[in-house]
Amino acid sequence: MKNLTVSVCLFMLFATPAIAQNYIVNVHGMVCELCSLGVAKNIRKLSFVDAAKYDEGVRVDVQNQTVFVAVRDDTSLDKQALFAAIEEGGYSPVDIWRLTDSGERLELQ
């Protein structure tokens, strides 16, 4: 009976994983690795960032001038705070998309 209870608990734990919400931000002017460090550092300070994904919640693609941000499942994205963190690093956020589980980009308003 004990093994059955443990098995059921493990199944429930892994059957409904908490999946972070993923976003991509196009950032104008971010063209070097040094540029990306400040931007990523500012974003990581935001309370809604899921540090368990990417590199402490953020992945920067300097070549494409994009930032990937993972948002915790139990909260929501604060677009204004995210854009402010990017601007604080000296760069301009241009567009933002939400990534679906299938990898499709959905543009946010």
NUMARTI-415004 format. One record per residue (C-alpha): residue number from 1; x, y, z. Coordinates in Angstrom, 3 decimals. Last residue first. Layout:
! NUMARTI-415004
<site NUM; <X; Y; Z>>;
...
This chain:
! NUMARTI-415004
<site 109; <0.169; 44.469; -27.531>>;
<site 108; <1.754; 41.038; -27.346>>;
<site 107; <2.884; 39.155; -30.433>>;
<site 106; <2.358; 35.396; -30.333>>;
<site 105; <5.431; 33.448; -31.385>>;
<site 104; <4.999; 29.724; -32.083>>;
<site 103; <7.417; 27.378; -30.321>>;
<site 102; <4.926; 24.526; -29.814>>;
<site 101; <4.613; 25.317; -26.106>>;
<site 100; <3.729; 28.870; -27.060>>;
<site 99; <6.294; 31.657; -26.972>>;
<site 98; <4.950; 35.065; -25.988>>;
<site 97; <6.234; 37.902; -28.118>>;
<site 96; <7.676; 41.323; -27.339>>;
<site 95; <8.735; 44.088; -29.691>>;
<site 94; <11.136; 47.039; -29.552>>;
<site 93; <12.924; 47.170; -26.204>>;
<site 92; <15.442; 50.013; -26.329>>;
<site 91; <18.816; 49.762; -24.633>>;
<site 90; <20.706; 51.583; -21.887>>;
<site 89; <20.600; 48.938; -19.163>>;
<site 88; <17.830; 50.914; -17.453>>;
<site 87; <15.928; 50.614; -20.745>>;
<site 86; <15.973; 46.829; -20.426>>;
<site 85; <14.761; 46.973; -16.823>>;
<site 84; <12.049; 49.478; -17.816>>;
<site 83; <10.871; 47.132; -20.599>>;
<site 82; <10.516; 44.296; -18.100>>;
<site 81; <8.741; 46.511; -15.562>>;
<site 80; <6.239; 47.693; -18.194>>;
<site 79; <5.691; 44.171; -19.501>>;
<site 78; <4.858; 42.791; -16.058>>;
<site 77; <4.610; 39.122; -16.958>>;
<site 76; <2.353; 36.983; -14.849>>;
<site 75; <2.649; 34.943; -11.681>>;
<site 74; <2.384; 31.322; -10.538>>;
<site 73; <3.926; 29.897; -13.709>>;
<site 72; <7.115; 31.866; -13.236>>;
<site 71; <8.189; 33.948; -16.205>>;
<site 70; <11.065; 32.848; -18.430>>;
<site 69; <12.696; 35.614; -20.454>>;
<site 68; <14.425; 35.249; -23.821>>;
<site 67; <16.284; 38.366; -24.946>>;
<site 66; <16.798; 39.219; -28.593>>;
<site 65; <19.349; 41.249; -30.538>>;
<site 64; <19.723; 38.505; -33.170>>;
<site 63; <23.499; 38.143; -32.730>>;
<site 62; <23.252; 39.108; -29.069>>;
<site 61; <20.994; 36.185; -28.175>>;
<site 60; <20.416; 36.666; -24.445>>;
<site 59; <18.957; 33.995; -22.193>>;
<site 58; <17.205; 34.956; -18.966>>;
<site 57; <15.601; 33.091; -16.054>>;
<site 56; <18.763; 32.275; -14.095>>;
<site 55; <20.484; 31.163; -17.298>>;
<site 54; <17.593; 29.483; -19.110>>;
<site 53; <14.939; 28.254; -16.716>>;
<site 52; <14.995; 27.764; -12.921>>;
<site 51; <15.333; 31.508; -12.332>>;
<site 50; <11.681; 32.049; -13.279>>;
<site 49; <11.368; 35.840; -13.563>>;
<site 48; <8.290; 37.354; -11.858>>;
<site 47; <10.203; 39.194; -9.124>>;
<site 46; <12.400; 41.185; -11.502>>;
<site 45; <16.083; 41.203; -10.483>>;
<site 44; <16.967; 38.793; -13.314>>;
<site 43; <15.926; 41.460; -15.834>>;
<site 42; <18.511; 43.949; -14.582>>;
<site 41; <21.329; 41.375; -14.694>>;
<site 40; <20.311; 40.258; -18.203>>;
<site 39; <20.446; 43.842; -19.498>>;
<site 38; <23.762; 44.509; -17.817>>;
<site 37; <25.366; 41.345; -19.195>>;
<site 36; <23.941; 41.786; -22.696>>;
<site 35; <25.952; 44.863; -23.504>>;
<site 34; <29.174; 43.065; -22.536>>;
<site 33; <28.284; 40.262; -24.942>>;
<site 32; <27.944; 42.702; -27.822>>;
<site 31; <25.263; 44.146; -30.109>>;
<site 30; <22.380; 45.345; -27.937>>;
<site 29; <21.236; 48.382; -29.893>>;
<site 28; <17.553; 47.531; -30.298>>;
<site 27; <16.176; 44.803; -28.047>>;
<site 26; <13.645; 42.315; -29.485>>;
<site 25; <11.964; 40.648; -26.521>>;
<site 24; <11.103; 36.960; -26.417>>;
<site 23; <8.762; 35.513; -23.804>>;
<site 22; <8.390; 32.162; -22.069>>;
<site 21; <5.751; 31.219; -19.523>>;
<site 20; <7.146; 28.736; -17.061>>;
<site 19; <5.800; 25.236; -16.881>>;
<site 18; <4.719; 23.826; -13.539>>;
<site 17; <4.553; 20.100; -14.174>>;
<site 16; <1.195; 18.344; -14.073>>;
<site 15; <1.878; 14.641; -14.577>>;
<site 14; <5.177; 14.820; -12.709>>;
<site 13; <3.822; 15.556; -9.237>>;
<site 12; <0.661; 13.527; -9.749>>;
<site 11; <2.678; 10.493; -10.826>>;
<site 10; <5.024; 10.867; -7.857>>;
<site 9; <2.100; 11.002; -5.441>>;
<site 8; <0.463; 7.953; -7.048>>;
<site 7; <3.710; 5.981; -6.855>>;
<site 6; <4.257; 6.919; -3.205>>;
<site 5; <0.724; 5.821; -2.341>>;
<site 4; <1.133; 2.570; -4.260>>;
<site 3; <4.442; 1.830; -2.560>>;
<site 2; <2.849; 2.373; 0.862>>;
<site 1; <0.000; 0.000; 0.000>>;
